[in-house]
């Protein structure tokens, strides 16, 4: 709700914001909140990975991990992440270090080979479109742009994408081949999909027989509270609804162990696994099993993952609390913005009541605070309301983060009051 203020009060607030911004710009800051990267302290938690696997070079089944082969990845690692990603180990692949790379490959394979259920290759069809819940993940949108896939924005709600819109669009348009989903602690809002949303995604009628849900469960284990959010099992729900081939599940250890040498996972139906393995066999003789073995030795089991993520949480939670505390102190009574309070994940969304996100980001950059570009949370970088700013608290030190958020609040007040004074 917009706070009603007299013209004189607004003028006074604007003058104070201008002075605060002048002081901010004079501090010579150089702070970066652009991407959700693990901080060095988080990476240090996995330092022991670098000394593994030591002298060991055999997997549990006796496979020599130094050699070719093993397209599915190590069975013991797939067992560890089966519960985390809600995929039976037999339907889960452990591959390279990037889940984004797997999403890229799935699009390439779908364009150049026939997806189970499809009548032809996507590249041979006149139009391909994906539904894009917004605000969303800019790299998903970048993949669509790269391959000429049309993007159809769908509003996000507190329970996930607006399913009335989703159901209508995929039921009436056979060119809609997919939807991007970050189902737990979504990027950037921190929304977790409700059981009803998962059930509707699994059972909805699709005009395209080869419709796919790209289920990017990037933050499956990334909790920030004592009450971890659990989401319904989409893979099982799809199978129960008679749509077993509908979902591609993606995940990785990139924000669990070392982002530069993690392991990515793909889970799906037996038919989809046969399809992707046949295509992958043309581009690789097997993943980095040495890296997979060291992850097995380091994490040990699912309980080991949970214990490790508690150590991650101990480093991240104070940063998210600092963001909430400073935004409330600096903007809480202004009516200029609202923001999310996520229970997990890596981001906070700041939504400006009157728009002006691009101007806020510009002013912040001039003062030495670099943010993700305004609009990055929407397809083609176009946020119709110019209102959304994604905050990535993870990488800076706590002191740097506090400086950056306080400076961001100054920019929000400056731009907001300029707009209201006119």
C-alpha positions in Angstrom: 0.0 0.0 0.0 1.3 3.4 -0.9 2.0 5.7 2.1 0.1 9.0 1.8 2.4 11.9 2.5 2.0 15.7 2.1 3.9 17.4 -0.7 6.2 19.1 1.9 6.9 15.7 3.6 7.7 14.2 0.3 10.1 17.0 -0.6 11.8 16.6 2.7 12.2 12.9 2.3 13.6 13.4 -1.2 16.2 16.0 0.0 17.3 13.6 2.7 17.5 10.7 0.1 19.6 12.9 -2.2 22.0 13.7 0.7 22.2 10.0 1.7 23.0 9.1 -1.9 25.7 11.7 -2.2 27.3 10.3 1.0 27.0 6.8 -0.4 28.6 7.7 -3.7 31.4 9.4 -1.9 32.4 6.2 0.0 34.1 4.6 -3.0 32.4 1.2 -2.6 33.0 -1.7 -4.9 30.4 -4.4 -4.1 28.9 -7.1 -6.2 25.5 -8.7 -5.7 25.0 -10.0 -9.2 25.0 -13.8 -9.0 24.2 -16.4 -6.5 27.6 -17.8 -6.1 28.8 -19.7 -3.0 31.1 -17.6 -0.8 34.7 -18.8 -0.3 33.8 -19.8 3.2 31.1 -22.1 1.8 33.6 -23.6 -0.7 36.0 -24.2 2.2 33.5 -26.6 3.7 34.3 -29.0 0.9 38.1 -28.5 1.0 38.6 -32.3 1.7 37.2 -33.0 -1.8 40.5 -31.8 -3.2 42.5 -34.6 -1.5 40.1 -37.3 -2.6 39.8 -40.0 -3.8 43.4 -40.5 -2.7 44.8 -43.8 -3.7 41.3 -45.4 -4.3 40.1 -45.8 -7.8 37.4 -48.4 -7.7 33.6 -47.9 -7.3 31.5 -50.1 -5.0 30.9 -52.6 -7.8 34.6 -52.8 -8.7 34.5 -50.4 -11.6 37.8 -48.7 -12.3 36.7 -45.0 -12.2 39.9 -44.0 -14.1 38.7 -45.6 -17.3 36.0 -45.1 -19.9 32.4 -46.1 -19.6 29.6 -45.8 -17.0 27.2 -43.5 -18.8 24.7 -43.6 -15.9 27.3 -42.5 -13.3 28.2 -44.2 -10.1 25.4 -46.2 -8.5 26.4 -45.3 -5.0 26.2 -41.5 -5.8 22.8 -41.9 -7.4 21.6 -43.7 -4.2 22.8 -40.8 -2.1 20.8 -38.2 -4.1 17.8 -40.4 -4.9 15.8 -39.1 -1.9 17.1 -35.5 -2.2 15.8 -35.3 -5.8 12.8 -37.6 -5.4 14.0 -40.0 -8.2 14.6 -43.7 -7.8 18.3 -44.4 -8.2 17.6 -46.6 -11.2 16.0 -43.7 -12.9 18.7 -41.2 -12.0 21.8 -40.3 -14.0 25.0 -38.8 -12.4 26.8 -36.8 -15.1 29.0 -33.8 -15.5 29.3 -30.8 -13.2 26.5 -28.6 -14.6 22.8 -29.1 -14.5 22.4 -26.1 -16.9 24.5 -28.1 -19.4 22.0 -31.0 -19.0 19.1 -28.7 -19.7 21.0 -27.4 -22.8 21.6 -30.9 -24.0 18.0 -32.0 -23.5 16.9 -29.1 -25.7 19.5 -30.0 -28.3 18.4 -33.6 -28.2 14.7 -32.7 -28.5 15.5 -30.4 -31.4 17.6 -33.0 -33.3 16.0 -36.3 -32.3 12.5 -37.5 -31.6 11.5 -37.2 -27.9 9.4 -40.1 -26.7 5.8 -39.3 -27.6 6.7 -36.8 -30.3 5.7 -37.1 -34.0 8.8 -35.4 -35.3 11.9 -33.5 -34.2 11.3 -30.1 -32.7 13.5 -28.5 -35.2 11.2 -29.7 -38.0 8.2 -28.1 -36.4 7.1 -24.6 -37.3 7.0 -23.1 -33.8 8.3 -24.3 -30.4 7.2 -22.4 -27.2 7.9 -22.8 -23.5 5.9 -21.4 -20.6 8.1 -19.2 -18.3 6.9 -18.5 -14.8 7.9 -15.0 -13.9 9.9 -13.8 -12.1 12.2 -16.6 -13.0 15.7 -17.7 -13.8 17.5 -15.7 -16.5 19.6 -18.7 -17.7 16.5 -20.6 -18.5 15.4 -17.7 -20.7 18.8 -17.6 -22.2 18.5 -21.2 -23.4 15.2 -20.4 -25.1 16.7 -17.4 -26.8 19.7 -19.4 -28.0 17.5 -22.0 -29.7 14.7 -19.7 -31.0 12.1 -21.0 -28.6 9.3 -18.6 -28.0 8.7 -17.7 -24.3 5.3 -17.2 -22.9 5.3 -15.5 -19.4 3.1 -17.0 -16.7 2.5 -15.3 -13.4 4.0 -16.8 -10.2 1.8 -17.2 -7.1 2.6 -18.2 -3.6 2.0 -21.8 -4.6 3.9 -21.9 -7.9 2.9 -20.9 -11.4 -0.7 -19.8 -11.9 -2.1 -23.2 -12.8 -5.3 -21.8 -14.4 -3.1 -20.0 -17.0 -0.8 -23.0 -17.4 -3.6 -25.5 -17.9 -5.3 -23.3 -20.4 -2.2 -22.6 -22.5 -0.9 -26.2 -22.8 -4.4 -27.6 -23.4 -5.1 -25.3 -26.4 -1.7 -24.9 -28.0 0.3 -27.9 -29.3 3.3 -25.7 -30.0 3.8 -25.3 -26.3 6.4 -28.0 -25.6 7.6 -27.3 -22.1 7.6 -25.2 -18.9 10.5 -24.2 -16.8 10.0 -24.9 -13.1 12.3 -24.3 -10.0 9.9 -26.1 -7.6 11.6 -25.6 -4.3 12.8 -22.1 -3.0 12.4 -20.8 -6.5 14.8 -18.4 -8.2 14.3 -15.6 -7.3 11.1 -15.5 -5.2 11.8 -18.5 -2.9 8.4 -20.0 -3.6 7.9 -23.7 -3.1 5.3 -25.5 -5.2 2.2 -26.7 -3.3 1.0 -30.3 -3.4 -2.0 -29.1 -5.5 0.3 -27.4 -8.0 2.4 -30.5 -8.4 -0.8 -32.7 -8.8 -2.2 -30.3 -11.5 1.2 -30.3 -13.4 1.2 -34.0 -13.4 -2.4 -34.6 -14.5 -3.2 -31.6 -16.8 -4.2 -32.2 -20.4 -1.5 -31.2 -22.9 -2.2 -30.6 -26.6 1.4 -31.6 -27.4 2.1 -35.3 -26.8 5.7 -34.5 -26.2 5.1 -31.8 -23.6 7.9 -31.7 -21.0 8.3 -30.2 -17.5 11.9 -29.0 -17.0 12.0 -29.6 -13.2 15.1 -27.7 -12.2 15.3 -28.7 -8.5 18.4 -26.6 -7.9 17.7 -25.9 -4.3 16.4 -29.3 -3.1 18.6 -29.3 0.0 19.2 -25.6 0.5 17.2 -24.8 3.6 17.4 -21.6 5.7 15.2 -22.5 8.6 14.6 -25.3 11.2 11.6 -26.5 9.2 12.8 -27.6 5.8 10.1 -27.4 3.1 9.1 -30.6 1.4 7.4 -30.7 -2.0 5.4 -33.5 -3.6 7.0 -36.1 -5.8 6.3 -35.0 -9.4 7.9 -38.0 -11.1 5.6 -40.4 -9.2 2.6 -38.1 -9.7 3.2 -38.0 -13.5 3.5 -41.8 -13.6 0.3 -42.2 -11.5 -1.6 -39.8 -13.9 -0.6 -41.7 -17.0 2.0 -39.1 -18.0 5.2 -41.0 -17.0 7.3 -39.3 -19.7 6.2 -35.7 -18.9 9.0 -34.6 -16.5 12.8 -34.1 -16.8 14.3 -33.7 -13.3 17.5 -31.8 -12.9 19.8 -31.2 -9.9 23.4 -30.8 -9.0 25.9 -30.5 -6.2 27.1 -27.1 -7.5 25.8 -25.2 -4.4 26.4 -28.2 -2.1 30.1 -28.9 -2.5 32.3 -27.1 -5.1 30.6 -25.2 -7.9 33.6 -25.6 -10.1 33.7 -29.4 -9.8 30.2 -30.6 -8.8 28.1 -33.4 -10.2 24.8 -32.9 -12.1 21.9 -35.2 -12.1 19.1 -36.1 -14.6 16.0 -38.1 -13.6 13.0 -39.2 -15.6 11.0 -42.2 -16.9 12.7 -45.3 -18.3 11.7 -44.2 -21.8 13.3 -40.8 -21.4 16.4 -42.3 -19.8 16.8 -44.6 -22.8 16.4 -41.6 -25.1 18.9 -39.4 -23.4 21.5 -42.1 -22.9 21.4 -43.0 -26.6 22.0 -39.4 -27.5 24.6 -38.9 -24.8 26.5 -41.9 -26.1 27.2 -39.9 -29.2 28.9 -37.1 -27.3 30.7 -38.8 -24.4 32.1 -42.2 -23.4 31.3 -41.5 -19.8 31.3 -38.8 -17.1 34.0 -37.9 -14.7 33.7 -40.9 -12.4 36.8 -39.9 -10.3 34.9 -36.7 -9.3 31.8 -38.8 -8.6 33.8 -41.2 -6.4 35.3 -38.4 -4.3 31.8 -37.0 -3.8 30.7 -40.4 -2.5 33.6 -40.6 -0.1 33.1 -37.0 1.1 29.3 -37.0 1.5 29.0 -40.8 2.4 25.1 -40.9 2.4 21.9 -38.9 2.4 22.5 -38.0 6.1 25.9 -36.8 5.2 24.3 -34.4 2.6 21.9 -33.1 5.3 24.7 -32.5 7.8 26.8 -30.7 5.2 23.9 -28.5 4.3 23.4 -27.6 7.9 27.0 -26.2 7.8 26.1 -24.3 4.7 23.0 -22.9 6.4 25.1 -21.7 9.3 27.0 -19.4 6.9 24.0 -18.3 4.8 21.2 -17.8 7.3 22.9 -14.7 9.0 23.2 -13.1 5.6 19.5 -13.5 4.7 18.6 -12.3 8.2 20.7 -9.2 7.6 19.0 -8.4 4.3 15.6 -8.7 6.0 16.6 -6.6 8.9 18.1 -3.7 6.9 15.3 -3.6 4.3 12.7 -3.4 7.1 14.7 -0.7 9.0 15.3 1.4 5.8 12.2 0.8 3.7 9.6 -0.8 6.0 7.6 2.3 6.6 8.1 4.0 3.2 5.6 2.1 1.1 8.2 2.1 -1.7 8.9 -1.6 -1.8 8.2 -5.1 -0.6 10.4 -8.1 -0.5 10.4 -11.9 0.0 11.4 -13.7 3.1 12.6 -17.1 1.7 12.8 -20.3 3.8 15.6 -21.5 1.5 17.4 -21.1 -1.7 19.8 -18.3 -2.7 17.8 -15.2 -3.5 15.6 -12.4 -2.2 13.2 -10.6 -4.5 12.8 -6.8 -4.0 9.7 -5.5 -5.7 9.3 -1.7 -6.1 5.8 -0.4 -5.6 6.1 2.3 -8.3 8.5 0.7 -10.7 11.9 2.3 -11.5 14.0 -0.9 -11.0 16.3 0.0 -13.9 16.9 3.4 -12.5 17.6 2.0 -9.0 20.1 -0.5 -10.5 21.8 2.3 -12.5 22.1 4.6 -9.4 23.4 1.7 -7.3 26.1 0.9 -10.0 27.2 4.5 -10.0 27.6 4.3 -6.3 29.7 1.1 -6.6 27.0 -1.5 -5.9 26.6 -3.8 -8.9 23.3 -5.7 -9.0 21.7 -8.2 -11.4 20.3 -6.2 -14.3 16.7 -5.2 -13.8 14.5 -7.3 -16.0 16.8 -10.3 -15.9 14.0 -12.1 -14.0 11.8 -11.9 -17.2 12.0 -13.3 -20.7 14.2 -11.1 -23.0 15.0 -8.9 -20.0 11.6 -7.2 -20.2 9.9 -6.7 -16.9 6.6 -4.9 -17.9 6.3 -3.2 -14.6 10.1 -2.4 -14.2 9.6 -3.4 -10.6 11.7 -6.5 -9.8 15.3 -6.6 -8.4 17.0 -9.9 -7.6 19.2 -9.8 -4.5 21.9 -12.5 -4.2 23.2 -12.4 -0.6 25.5 -15.4 -0.7 28.9 -14.3 -2.0 29.8 -11.1 -0.2 31.0 -11.1 3.4 28.4 -10.2 6.0 29.9 -6.7 6.4 30.0 -6.1 2.6 26.5 -7.4 2.3 25.2 -5.0 5.0 26.9 -2.1 3.2 25.4 -3.1 -0.1 21.8 -3.6 1.2 21.9 -0.3 3.1 23.2 1.4 -0.1 20.5 -0.3 -2.2 17.9 1.0 0.2 19.2 4.5 -0.3 18.8 4.2 -4.1 15.3 2.8 -3.7 14.3 5.8 -1.5 16.0 8.3 -3.9 14.3 6.9 -7.1 11.0 6.3 -5.3 10.7 9.8 -3.9 11.8 11.3 -7.2 8.9 9.5 -8.9 6.4 10.6 -6.3 7.5 14.2 -6.2 7.4 14.2 -10.0 
